């Protein structure tokens, strides 16, 4: 046989495989070393606290090797629970045998713990020892054994638990019943329904606590399937609230369309106060009969039932529900109407959008209003033409609804539609709604809307001019600013006032608009109304404060020029705020000068601390110390003094 030389590829593969094997072996070796080290701790005279932590670590690294060392700790009152943590985690029969063996060596609370661990591990070989322990005179031990047998399950366990149920002491009987129910659940999982039913019925006939009866009741209804319906209905009709509760829970769990149909029939038989509860239970079922049942309830019956059903349709509804929901939405009951509208708005089915658009074409009256509102809230852009048509309605409520919807889904051309509507109404409330919608559209589409606003800007109606100006402020830009400045120069008094107010807030939205700064400065230094001068001052200070084009020194220069026009402490404080945010030597000079004005001295001292606390080029350390010391000596504000002292300590 001739061997070819290995290719580079196969050399790489072999090397990688070898590396992986080495890594795996090293990992195994590390874990084995760690286990040996941990076993040594348990065999030593270490403190029990250290041994407890060691048991926790063995739950990770332990194998069968550590079981002989850990098992004796099951008899230790302080370490038993820690030993169980280890043994519960180690797979295989060795740990199982150790726990079974311990059953004959420990008693009381320790035995309860061991039995619980056996239940956790589902050790089938422990069934016989556990059956013997059912008769233990210690009720806690017998109870633990009963529950453990339930977890292990199987016919021998079920038989033993059934026998014990009749003769168990009162203190143990509840645990035995719990074991029976757990065992029955195991039979159900294995599709051994008859055995499960026998166990459930045994618990129902026994003298056990109410909770166990209810658990068995639920189990036997589910086990019987369709045949359990009469028993389920009995619980739904029961005057006992606990039985009603278990009936409602089981109504959610018992599968099958036949069950849904039977529960739907029962809905009409129940008392009015219970129908909403059963409706909610039905809504958690998943078969195809659920939605028709909910829809029927949404259209007929008491108000409470209809409200519940309508609210359920938010989650379960689809386009097929539209006729029923629209009928409720256009009805005379305001609460039902609001709930139905909300359901249509929130339904996830996208086909609802198409349905709304189709219905809007021919809608009239309240249905038109409902559909327009839905179109807006669902943001159905395809509905815009129909919503715009609703603006021409003679009904003021329909128009108002359409205006709100356009504010949500309208595009740039709808600014023109709103402007046209504004010119046809003098109703203050309607104009306010249109103004809000118009501002929303201008905020979305900006300068595209500018030409459409011209009829408002040029209108002789002062209110319309004001609405137009407010829309321009949202759009921004040189054209919008020009229109605002023109209104200040040529408008009527009320229009001028609004235009000045808009201009004074311009820097909040457009801080880098230098033309706005010039206009504000001109307003601040004018001989016009005092209110206009004040707004101009405030706006210009805001502009200077936020401008990125001006250096700190330039900002101080602007403030100094403006101070000659300031006549009130309120605006002086604004100027001080600008100086405090413009750290430079000239800012300190101006702030120091302002401390001579008692009305603003404390604000000036506070700003001086802010500037001096920073290491700024052009301000020496000596100057900073001098300023801070002055503040400490002259300020009357304790907080300002404390900040000055802290800053002084940091000056290098």
C-alpha positions as CSV (number, residue, x, y, z in Angstrom):
1,X,0.0,0.0,0.0
2,X,1.3,3.4,-0.9
3,X,0.7,6.4,1.5
4,X,0.5,9.9,0.1
5,X,2.0,12.8,1.9
6,X,-0.7,14.6,3.9
7,X,-1.9,17.9,2.5
8,X,-1.6,21.1,4.5
9,X,-5.4,21.1,5.0
10,X,-5.3,17.7,6.8
11,X,-2.3,18.7,8.8
12,X,-4.3,21.7,10.1
13,X,-7.3,19.5,10.9
14,X,-5.2,17.0,12.8
15,X,-3.5,19.8,14.8
16,X,-6.9,21.3,15.7
17,X,-8.3,18.0,16.8
18,X,-5.2,17.4,18.9
19,X,-5.5,20.8,20.5
20,X,-9.2,20.2,21.3
21,X,-8.4,16.9,22.9
22,X,-5.7,18.5,25.0
23,X,-8.1,21.3,26.1
24,X,-10.8,18.8,27.0
25,X,-8.4,16.6,28.9
26,X,-7.0,19.6,30.7
27,X,-10.6,20.7,31.7
28,X,-11.4,17.3,33.0
29,X,-8.1,17.2,34.9
30,X,-8.8,20.6,36.4
31,X,-12.3,19.5,37.6
32,X,-11.0,16.3,39.0
33,X,-8.3,18.2,40.9
34,X,-10.9,20.6,42.2
35,X,-13.2,17.7,43.3
36,X,-10.3,16.1,45.1
37,X,-9.4,19.3,46.8
38,X,-13.0,19.8,47.9
39,X,-13.3,16.3,49.2
40,X,-10.2,16.9,51.3
41,X,-11.9,19.9,52.9
42,X,-14.9,17.8,53.9
43,X,-12.5,15.1,55.4
44,X,-10.6,17.7,57.4
45,X,-11.3,19.6,60.6
46,X,-12.4,22.7,58.8
47,X,-15.1,24.9,60.2
48,X,-18.7,23.9,59.3
49,X,-19.2,27.1,57.5
50,X,-16.3,26.2,55.2
51,X,-17.7,22.7,54.7
52,X,-21.1,24.1,53.8
53,X,-19.6,26.3,51.0
54,X,-17.6,23.2,49.9
55,X,-20.8,21.3,49.5
56,X,-22.2,24.0,47.3
57,X,-19.1,23.9,45.1
58,X,-19.3,20.1,44.9
59,X,-22.8,20.6,43.4
60,X,-20.9,22.0,40.4
61,X,-17.7,19.8,40.4
62,X,-18.8,16.7,42.3
63,X,-19.1,13.2,40.8
64,X,-19.8,9.8,42.2
65,X,-16.3,10.0,43.9
66,X,-17.5,12.5,46.5
67,X,-20.8,10.7,47.4
68,X,-19.2,8.5,50.1
69,X,-17.8,11.6,51.8
70,X,-20.9,13.8,51.4
71,X,-23.5,11.1,52.4
72,X,-22.6,11.0,56.1
73,X,-23.2,14.7,56.4
74,X,-27.0,14.0,55.8
75,X,-27.1,13.1,59.5
76,X,-25.5,16.4,60.6
77,X,-28.1,18.9,61.8
78,X,-26.0,21.8,60.5
79,X,-24.7,20.4,57.2
80,X,-27.6,18.1,56.1
81,X,-29.2,20.6,53.8
82,X,-25.9,21.5,52.3
83,X,-25.1,17.8,51.6
84,X,-28.5,17.4,50.0
85,X,-27.6,20.3,47.6
86,X,-24.7,18.3,46.4
87,X,-26.4,15.0,46.1
88,X,-29.4,16.4,44.3
89,X,-27.1,17.7,41.6
90,X,-25.0,14.6,41.0
91,X,-26.5,12.4,38.2
92,X,-26.6,8.7,38.4
93,X,-27.7,5.8,40.8
94,X,-24.9,6.3,43.3
95,X,-26.4,9.5,44.7
96,X,-29.9,8.0,44.6
97,X,-28.7,5.0,46.7
98,X,-27.0,7.3,49.2
99,X,-30.3,9.2,49.8
100,X,-32.3,5.9,50.0
101,X,-29.8,4.5,52.5
102,X,-30.1,7.7,54.6
103,X,-33.9,7.1,55.0
104,X,-33.1,4.4,57.5
105,X,-30.5,6.4,59.4
106,X,-32.0,9.8,60.1
107,X,-35.2,11.0,61.7
108,X,-37.4,14.0,62.1
109,X,-36.5,17.1,60.2
110,X,-33.5,15.5,58.6
111,X,-35.6,12.7,57.2
112,X,-38.1,15.2,55.8
113,X,-35.2,16.8,53.9
114,X,-33.9,13.5,52.6
115,X,-37.4,12.6,51.4
116,X,-37.7,15.9,49.6
117,X,-34.4,15.4,47.8
118,X,-35.6,11.9,46.7
119,X,-38.7,13.6,45.3
120,X,-36.5,16.1,43.4
121,X,-34.5,13.4,41.9
122,X,-37.6,11.3,40.9
123,X,-35.9,8.1,42.2
124,X,-38.3,5.3,41.2
125,X,-36.5,2.8,43.4
126,X,-37.5,4.8,46.4
127,X,-41.3,4.0,46.0
128,X,-41.3,1.0,48.4
129,X,-39.4,2.7,51.2
130,X,-41.6,5.8,50.9
131,X,-44.8,3.7,51.0
132,X,-43.5,2.2,54.3
133,X,-42.8,5.7,55.6
134,X,-46.4,6.8,55.0
135,X,-47.2,5.3,58.4
136,X,-44.4,7.1,60.2
137,X,-45.7,8.5,63.6
138,X,-44.0,11.9,62.8
139,X,-46.7,13.7,60.7
140,X,-44.1,15.9,59.0
141,X,-42.2,12.8,57.8
142,X,-45.4,11.0,56.7
143,X,-46.6,14.1,54.9
144,X,-43.2,14.5,53.0
145,X,-43.4,10.8,52.0
146,X,-47.0,11.3,50.6
147,X,-46.0,14.3,48.5
148,X,-42.8,12.5,47.3
149,X,-44.8,9.5,46.2
150,X,-47.0,11.9,44.3
151,X,-44.0,13.3,42.5
152,X,-42.6,9.8,41.7
153,X,-46.0,8.6,40.5
154,X,-46.9,5.2,39.1
155,X,-49.5,2.6,40.0
156,X,-47.9,1.3,43.3
157,X,-47.6,4.9,44.6
158,X,-51.2,5.7,43.5
159,X,-52.6,2.6,45.2
160,X,-50.7,3.3,48.4
161,X,-51.8,6.9,48.5
162,X,-55.5,5.9,47.9
163,X,-55.4,3.5,50.8
164,X,-53.7,6.0,53.1
165,X,-56.3,8.6,52.2
166,X,-59.0,6.8,54.2
167,X,-56.9,6.2,57.3
168,X,-54.3,8.9,57.4
169,X,-54.3,11.1,60.6
170,X,-55.9,14.6,60.2
171,X,-52.5,16.3,60.1
172,X,-51.3,14.1,57.2
173,X,-54.5,13.8,55.1
174,X,-53.9,17.0,53.2
175,X,-50.4,15.9,52.1
176,X,-51.8,12.5,51.1
177,X,-54.5,14.2,49.0
178,X,-51.8,16.4,47.4
179,X,-49.8,13.2,46.6
180,X,-52.9,11.7,45.0
181,X,-53.4,14.8,42.9
182,X,-49.7,14.9,41.8
183,X,-49.8,11.2,41.0
184,X,-53.0,11.7,39.0
185,X,-51.3,14.5,37.0
186,X,-48.6,12.0,36.2
187,X,-51.2,9.5,34.9
188,X,-52.7,12.3,32.8
189,X,-49.3,13.1,31.3
190,X,-49.0,9.4,30.3
191,X,-52.6,9.4,29.0
192,X,-53.8,6.9,31.6
193,X,-57.0,8.9,32.1
194,X,-59.0,6.2,34.0
195,X,-56.3,5.9,36.7
196,X,-56.2,9.7,37.0
197,X,-60.0,10.0,37.4
198,X,-60.0,7.3,40.1
199,X,-57.4,9.3,42.1
200,X,-59.2,12.6,41.6
201,X,-62.5,11.1,42.7
202,X,-60.9,9.5,45.7
203,X,-59.8,12.9,46.9
204,X,-63.2,14.5,46.2
205,X,-64.9,11.9,48.4
206,X,-62.4,12.1,51.2
207,X,-62.4,14.4,54.3
208,X,-59.7,16.7,53.2
209,X,-59.3,20.5,53.2
210,X,-61.4,22.6,50.7
211,X,-58.3,23.5,48.6
212,X,-57.6,19.8,47.9
213,X,-61.2,19.3,46.9
214,X,-61.0,22.2,44.5
215,X,-57.7,20.9,43.0
216,X,-59.2,17.4,42.5
217,X,-62.3,19.0,41.1
218,X,-60.3,20.8,38.5
219,X,-58.3,17.7,37.7
220,X,-61.3,15.4,37.2
221,X,-63.1,17.9,34.9
222,X,-60.0,18.1,32.7
223,X,-59.5,14.3,32.8
224,X,-63.1,13.6,31.7
225,X,-62.9,16.1,28.8
226,X,-66.3,16.7,27.2
227,X,-67.9,14.4,29.8
228,X,-66.7,16.9,32.5
229,X,-68.9,19.7,31.1
230,X,-71.8,19.1,33.5
231,X,-69.5,19.2,36.5
232,X,-67.8,22.4,35.1
233,X,-71.2,24.1,34.6
234,X,-72.1,23.1,38.2
235,X,-69.2,25.1,39.5
236,X,-70.0,28.1,37.3
237,X,-73.5,28.2,38.9
238,X,-72.2,27.5,42.4
239,X,-72.9,30.2,45.1
240,X,-69.5,29.3,46.6
241,X,-67.0,31.8,45.3
242,X,-64.1,29.4,45.5
243,X,-66.0,26.8,43.3
244,X,-66.9,29.6,40.9
245,X,-63.2,30.6,40.7
246,X,-62.0,27.0,40.0
247,X,-64.8,26.7,37.4
248,X,-63.6,29.9,35.6
249,X,-60.0,28.7,35.7
250,X,-61.0,25.3,34.3
251,X,-63.1,26.9,31.7
252,X,-59.9,28.3,30.3
253,X,-58.1,25.0,30.3
254,X,-60.6,22.4,29.1
255,X,-60.0,22.2,25.4
256,X,-62.3,21.7,22.4
257,X,-64.8,23.6,20.4
258,X,-67.7,21.6,21.9
259,X,-66.7,23.0,25.3
260,X,-66.7,26.5,24.0
261,X,-70.1,26.1,22.4
262,X,-71.5,24.7,25.7
263,X,-70.0,27.6,27.7
264,X,-71.5,30.0,25.2
265,X,-74.9,28.5,25.8
266,X,-74.3,28.6,29.6
267,X,-73.6,32.4,29.2
268,X,-77.2,33.1,28.8
269,X,-78.2,31.0,31.8
270,X,-75.8,32.7,34.3
271,X,-76.8,35.6,36.5
272,X,-75.9,39.0,35.0
273,X,-73.0,39.6,37.4
274,X,-71.3,36.3,36.3
275,X,-71.6,36.7,32.6
276,X,-68.7,39.1,32.2
277,X,-66.5,36.7,34.2
278,X,-67.3,33.8,32.0
279,X,-66.8,36.0,28.9
280,X,-63.3,36.8,30.1
281,X,-62.6,33.1,30.6
282,X,-63.9,32.3,27.1
283,X,-61.6,35.0,25.7
284,X,-58.6,33.0,26.8
285,X,-59.6,30.0,24.8
286,X,-58.2,29.5,21.4
287,X,-60.7,27.6,19.2
288,X,-62.7,29.1,16.3
289,X,-66.0,29.3,18.3
290,X,-64.6,31.9,20.7
291,X,-64.8,35.0,18.5
292,X,-68.5,34.5,17.3
293,X,-69.5,34.1,21.0
294,X,-67.7,37.4,22.0
295,X,-69.2,39.2,19.0
296,X,-72.7,38.1,19.9
297,X,-72.2,39.3,23.5
298,X,-70.8,42.6,22.2
299,X,-74.0,43.3,20.2
300,X,-76.7,42.1,22.6
301,X,-77.3,41.8,26.3
302,X,-76.7,43.9,29.4
303,X,-74.4,46.9,29.3
304,X,-71.8,45.2,31.5
305,X,-71.6,42.2,29.2
306,X,-71.4,44.3,26.1
307,X,-68.6,46.5,27.6
308,X,-66.6,43.4,28.6
309,X,-67.0,41.8,25.1
310,X,-66.1,45.1,23.3
311,X,-63.0,45.4,25.4
312,X,-62.0,41.8,24.7
313,X,-62.2,42.6,20.9
314,X,-59.2,44.8,21.3
315,X,-57.2,41.6,21.7
316,X,-59.2,39.1,19.7
317,X,-61.0,41.3,17.1
318,X,-60.4,41.6,13.4
319,X,-62.1,43.2,10.4
320,X,-65.1,40.9,10.7
321,X,-66.0,42.7,13.9
322,X,-66.4,46.1,12.3
323,X,-70.3,46.0,11.8
324,X,-70.9,45.1,15.5
325,X,-68.4,47.6,16.8
326,X,-69.6,50.4,14.5
327,X,-73.2,49.8,15.7
328,X,-72.0,50.2,19.3
329,X,-69.8,53.2,18.4
330,X,-72.7,55.1,16.8
331,X,-75.3,54.2,19.5
332,X,-76.7,56.4,22.1
333,X,-74.8,55.0,25.1
334,X,-71.7,57.2,25.5
335,X,-69.7,54.6,27.4
336,X,-70.4,51.8,24.9
337,X,-69.6,54.2,22.1
338,X,-66.2,55.2,23.5
339,X,-65.3,51.6,24.2
340,X,-66.2,50.5,20.7
341,X,-64.2,53.3,19.1
342,X,-61.2,52.4,21.2
343,X,-61.5,48.8,20.2
344,X,-61.5,49.7,16.5
345,X,-58.6,52.0,17.0
346,X,-56.5,49.4,18.8
347,X,-57.3,46.2,16.8
348,X,-54.1,44.9,15.3
349,X,-55.7,43.6,12.0
350,X,-54.4,45.8,9.2
351,X,-57.5,44.9,7.1
352,X,-59.4,47.3,9.4
353,X,-57.6,50.2,7.7
354,X,-58.9,49.2,4.3
355,X,-62.4,48.7,5.7
356,X,-62.4,52.2,7.3
357,X,-61.3,53.8,4.0
358,X,-64.0,52.0,2.1
359,X,-66.7,52.9,4.6
360,X,-65.7,56.6,4.7
361,X,-66.7,57.2,1.1
362,X,-70.4,56.9,1.9
363,X,-70.5,57.6,5.6
364,X,-72.9,60.1,7.1
365,X,-73.6,61.6,10.5
366,X,-72.1,60.0,13.6
367,X,-70.7,57.1,11.6
368,X,-68.7,59.6,9.6
369,X,-67.4,61.2,12.7
370,X,-66.4,57.8,14.2
371,X,-64.6,56.7,11.0
372,X,-62.8,60.0,10.7
373,X,-61.6,59.7,14.3
374,X,-60.5,56.1,13.7
375,X,-58.7,57.1,10.6
376,X,-56.7,59.7,12.5
377,X,-55.9,57.6,15.5
378,X,-54.9,54.6,13.4
379,X,-52.9,57.0,11.2
380,X,-54.4,55.7,7.9
381,X,-52.8,57.9,5.3
382,X,-55.1,56.5,2.5
383,X,-58.0,58.1,4.3
384,X,-56.7,61.6,3.9
385,X,-58.9,62.5,0.9
386,X,-62.1,61.4,2.6
387,X,-61.1,63.2,5.8
388,X,-60.5,66.4,3.9
389,X,-63.9,66.0,2.3
390,X,-65.3,65.9,5.9
391,X,-64.0,69.4,6.5
392,X,-66.9,70.6,4.3
393,X,-69.5,69.0,6.5
394,X,-72.2,71.3,7.8
395,X,-71.9,69.6,11.2
396,X,-69.5,71.4,13.5
397,X,-68.6,68.2,15.4
398,X,-67.8,66.4,12.2
399,X,-65.5,69.2,11.1
400,X,-63.8,69.4,14.4
401,X,-63.1,65.6,14.3
402,X,-61.8,65.9,10.8
403,X,-59.5,68.8,11.8
404,X,-58.0,66.7,14.7
405,X,-57.5,63.8,12.3
406,X,-55.8,66.0,9.7
407,X,-53.5,67.2,12.5
408,X,-52.3,63.6,12.8
409,X,-52.3,62.3,9.3
410,X,-52.4,65.4,7.1
411,X,-49.5,66.2,4.7
412,X,-48.3,69.6,3.4
413,X,-51.2,70.3,1.1
414,X,-53.6,69.9,4.0
415,X,-52.1,73.1,5.5
416,X,-53.9,74.8,2.6
417,X,-57.2,73.0,3.4
418,X,-57.0,74.1,6.9
419,X,-56.2,77.7,5.9
420,X,-59.3,77.7,3.6
421,X,-61.4,76.4,6.5
422,X,-60.1,79.1,8.8
423,X,-61.4,81.7,6.5
424,X,-64.9,80.4,6.5
425,X,-65.5,80.3,10.3
426,X,-65.4,82.8,13.1
427,X,-66.1,80.3,15.8
428,X,-63.2,80.7,18.4
429,X,-63.3,77.1,19.5
430,X,-63.1,75.8,15.9
431,X,-60.3,78.2,15.0
432,X,-58.3,77.0,18.1
433,X,-58.6,73.4,16.9
434,X,-57.6,74.4,13.4
435,X,-54.6,76.3,14.7
436,X,-53.4,73.3,16.6
437,X,-53.7,71.0,13.6
438,X,-52.0,73.6,11.3
439,X,-49.1,73.9,13.7
440,X,-48.7,70.1,13.7
441,X,-48.6,69.9,9.9
442,X,-46.1,72.9,9.7
443,X,-43.9,71.1,12.3
444,X,-43.8,68.0,10.0
445,X,-43.4,69.6,6.6
446,X,-41.7,73.0,7.4
447,X,-41.0,75.4,4.6
448,X,-43.2,73.5,2.1
449,X,-46.2,75.0,4.0
450,X,-45.0,78.6,3.7
451,X,-46.8,79.6,0.5
452,X,-50.0,78.0,1.8
453,X,-49.9,80.3,4.9
454,X,-49.9,83.6,2.8
455,X,-53.7,84.1,2.9
456,X,-53.4,84.2,6.7
457,X,-50.4,86.5,6.8
458,X,-52.1,89.0,4.4
459,X,-55.6,88.7,5.9
460,X,-57.3,91.7,7.4
461,X,-58.6,89.5,10.2
462,X,-56.2,90.0,13.1
463,X,-57.0,86.6,14.6
464,X,-56.1,84.9,11.3
465,X,-52.8,86.8,11.1
466,X,-51.9,85.7,14.6
467,X,-52.6,82.1,13.7
468,X,-50.4,82.4,10.6
469,X,-47.6,84.0,12.6
470,X,-47.7,81.2,15.2
471,X,-47.4,78.7,12.3
472,X,-44.4,80.6,10.8
473,X,-42.6,80.4,14.2
474,X,-42.8,76.6,13.9
475,X,-41.4,76.6,10.4
476,X,-38.6,79.1,10.9
477,X,-36.2,80.3,8.3
478,X,-35.6,83.8,6.7
479,X,-38.9,84.0,5.0
480,X,-40.9,83.2,8.1
481,X,-38.7,85.6,10.1
482,X,-39.3,88.3,7.5
483,X,-43.0,87.9,7.8
484,X,-42.8,88.2,11.6
485,X,-40.7,91.4,11.4
486,X,-43.1,92.9,8.8
487,X,-46.0,92.2,11.2
488,X,-44.1,94.1,14.0
489,X,-43.6,97.0,11.7
490,X,-47.0,97.3,10.0
491,X,-49.5,95.2,11.9
492,X,-52.4,96.3,14.1
493,X,-51.6,96.5,17.8
494,X,-52.8,93.0,18.7
495,X,-50.9,91.5,15.7
496,X,-47.8,93.5,16.7
497,X,-48.0,92.2,20.3
498,X,-48.2,88.6,19.1
499,X,-45.4,89.1,16.5
500,X,-43.2,90.6,19.2
501,X,-44.0,87.6,21.5
502,X,-43.1,85.2,18.7
503,X,-39.9,87.0,17.9
504,X,-38.8,87.0,21.6
505,X,-39.0,83.2,21.7
506,X,-37.4,82.7,18.3
507,X,-34.0,81.9,19.8
508,X,-35.5,79.0,21.7
509,X,-36.1,77.1,18.4
510,X,-33.6,78.8,16.1
511,X,-30.6,79.9,18.4
512,X,-28.2,80.4,15.4
513,X,-30.5,82.6,13.4
514,X,-28.4,85.8,13.5
515,X,-31.1,87.9,11.7
516,X,-33.4,87.2,14.6
517,X,-30.7,88.5,16.9
518,X,-30.5,91.7,15.0
519,X,-34.3,92.2,15.0
520,X,-34.4,91.5,18.8
521,X,-31.6,94.0,19.4
522,X,-33.4,96.6,17.4
523,X,-36.5,95.9,19.4
524,X,-34.7,96.1,22.7
525,X,-33.1,99.5,21.9
526,X,-36.3,101.0,20.3
527,X,-38.5,103.7,21.8
528,X,-41.6,101.6,21.4
529,X,-43.8,99.9,24.0
530,X,-42.1,99.0,27.3
531,X,-43.5,95.5,26.9
532,X,-41.9,95.2,23.5
533,X,-38.6,96.5,24.7
534,X,-38.6,94.0,27.6
535,X,-39.5,91.1,25.3
536,X,-36.8,92.3,22.9
537,X,-34.2,92.4,25.7
538,X,-35.1,88.9,26.9
539,X,-35.1,87.4,23.5
540,X,-31.8,89.0,22.6
541,X,-30.2,87.8,25.8
542,X,-31.4,84.3,25.0
543,X,-30.0,84.6,21.5
544,X,-26.6,85.7,22.9
545,X,-26.6,83.0,25.5
546,X,-27.2,80.2,23.0
547,X,-25.2,81.5,20.1
548,X,-22.3,79.3,18.9
549,X,-21.0,82.0,16.6
550,X,-20.0,84.4,19.4
551,X,-16.9,83.9,21.6
552,X,-17.2,84.4,25.4
553,X,-15.6,87.9,25.0
554,X,-18.0,88.8,22.3
555,X,-20.9,87.7,24.4
556,X,-19.7,90.0,27.2
557,X,-19.4,92.9,24.8
558,X,-23.0,92.3,23.6
559,X,-24.3,92.2,27.2
560,X,-22.4,95.4,28.1
561,X,-23.9,97.2,25.2
562,X,-27.4,96.0,26.2
563,X,-27.1,97.0,29.9
564,X,-27.7,100.6,29.0
565,X,-31.2,99.7,27.8
566,X,-32.0,97.5,30.8
567,X,-34.3,99.2,33.4
568,X,-35.5,96.3,35.5
569,X,-33.7,93.8,37.8
570,X,-35.5,90.9,36.1
571,X,-33.6,91.5,32.8
572,X,-30.4,92.3,34.7
573,X,-30.5,88.9,36.2
574,X,-30.8,87.4,32.7
575,X,-27.8,89.4,31.7
576,X,-25.9,88.0,34.7
577,X,-26.8,84.5,33.7
578,X,-25.3,85.1,30.3
579,X,-22.1,86.5,31.9
580,X,-21.9,83.5,34.2
581,X,-21.9,81.1,31.2
582,X,-19.2,83.2,29.4
583,X,-16.1,82.6,31.5
584,X,-13.5,85.2,30.7
585,X,-11.7,88.2,32.4
586,X,-14.1,90.8,31.0
587,X,-17.1,88.7,32.4
588,X,-15.5,88.9,35.8
589,X,-15.0,92.7,35.5
590,X,-18.6,93.2,34.5
591,X,-20.0,91.0,37.3
592,X,-17.9,92.7,39.8
593,X,-19.3,96.1,38.7
594,X,-22.9,94.7,39.0
595,X,-22.4,93.8,42.7
596,X,-22.9,97.5,43.5
597,X,-26.6,97.1,42.6
598,X,-28.2,95.7,45.7
599,X,-31.1,94.2,43.8
600,X,-28.9,91.8,41.8
601,X,-25.7,91.6,43.9
602,X,-26.3,88.1,45.1
603,X,-26.9,86.8,41.6
604,X,-23.6,88.5,40.5
605,X,-21.7,87.0,43.4
606,X,-23.0,83.5,42.5
607,X,-22.0,84.0,38.8
608,X,-18.6,85.2,39.9
609,X,-18.1,81.9,41.8
610,X,-19.1,79.9,38.6
611,X,-16.6,81.8,36.5
612,X,-13.7,81.7,39.1
613,X,-14.2,78.0,39.8
614,X,-13.0,77.3,36.2
615,X,-9.4,77.4,35.1
616,X,-9.8,79.7,32.1
617,X,-7.1,81.2,29.9
618,X,-6.7,84.9,30.6
619,X,-7.7,84.7,34.3
620,X,-4.8,84.2,36.6
621,X,-4.9,82.1,39.7
622,X,-4.3,85.2,41.8
623,X,-7.3,86.9,40.2
624,X,-9.5,83.9,40.8
625,X,-8.4,83.7,44.5
626,X,-9.1,87.4,44.9
627,X,-12.6,87.2,43.4
628,X,-13.5,84.2,45.5
629,X,-12.2,85.8,48.7
630,X,-14.3,88.9,47.9
631,X,-17.4,86.7,47.5
632,X,-16.7,85.0,50.8
633,X,-16.4,88.4,52.6
634,X,-19.3,90.2,51.0
635,X,-22.0,87.8,49.9
636,X,-24.9,87.3,52.3
637,X,-25.9,84.0,50.9
638,X,-24.4,81.0,52.9
639,X,-24.7,78.7,49.9
640,X,-22.8,81.0,47.7
641,X,-20.1,81.4,50.4
642,X,-19.7,77.6,50.8
643,X,-19.3,77.2,47.0
644,X,-16.8,80.0,47.0
645,X,-14.7,78.3,49.8
646,X,-14.8,75.0,47.9
647,X,-13.7,76.6,44.7
648,X,-10.9,78.5,46.6
649,X,-9.5,75.3,47.9
650,X,-9.2,73.9,44.4
651,X,-7.4,76.9,42.8
652,X,-3.8,75.9,42.1
